[in-house]
Amino acid sequence: MTQQDLVRRFINQFRRPFNQKTVCDMTDVPLRIVAGVMHKMLAEGNIKRICQDEEIYVYAHRYDFKLANALTHKLDFSKMECANLVKVISKQKIGNIRQLADIYGRSRQWIYLYLEAMASVKVIGIDQNGYCVLNPQNIPMVGSIVIKGILSELRSKAGIPPKQRAPYSPRKRMNQLEQAL
């Protein structure tokens, strides 16, 4: 982890007001690196200055709420993560979950759960070309309703056939184990 990553991670998790000196003391990173990272984060809108007399900042998304859903075993759906997924889907042609997971840098299971939750409130949909954005204004509702298996229903409505999977063969696995011994 670089020093810039350390500063970004600290600022993202720190929920109290801070200044450059506070970040330097807490992370043990030189002031010039902290100043550069904070300048970038200020330009991106991730932090905001709350005091005009002194340079005091807060993390801009510290009050973003997460919805917990009993159906998904208390999985929290972050609005920021949903918005980032929508941006990726709208910019690129995404045909499958594996491709989206590679681009976004998360696991396929995590991507599947988020896509299922977003499809349940009609934020995303599936057409002949793959995933598409339907209504990004519904992002705050993600997680309020999660319909299990909605992605396979949307695929069949779009005319995309289900993938053929090879049948499970326990004998083949047992033969491989015997040969290894």
DALINTA-V211651 format. One line per field, one symbol per residue. phi: phi as a letter, one per 30 degrees, with the letter a starting at -180 (. if undefined). psi: psi as a letter, one per 20 degrees, with the letter a starting at -180 (. if undefined). Layout:
phi->???
psi->???
This chain:
phi->.dddddddddddcdccdbbdddddddciceddddddddddddddidbbdcbddcdcbbddcdcdcbccbddchidccddddddddddddddbdccbdeddddddibddddddddddddddcidbbbbddkdbccbdddedddjdbbcdidddddddddicddddcdddbdddddddddddd
psi->prhghggggghhipjrqrahhgggghilqqhhggggghgghghijhqqpiphgrnprqphkijprpppphhklkppophggghgghgghhhqoohrhgghhgghkrqhgggggghghhhhjkhrapahibqqpgniijhiipihpoopjhhhghghhijoqqqpqqqpohggghhhghhh.
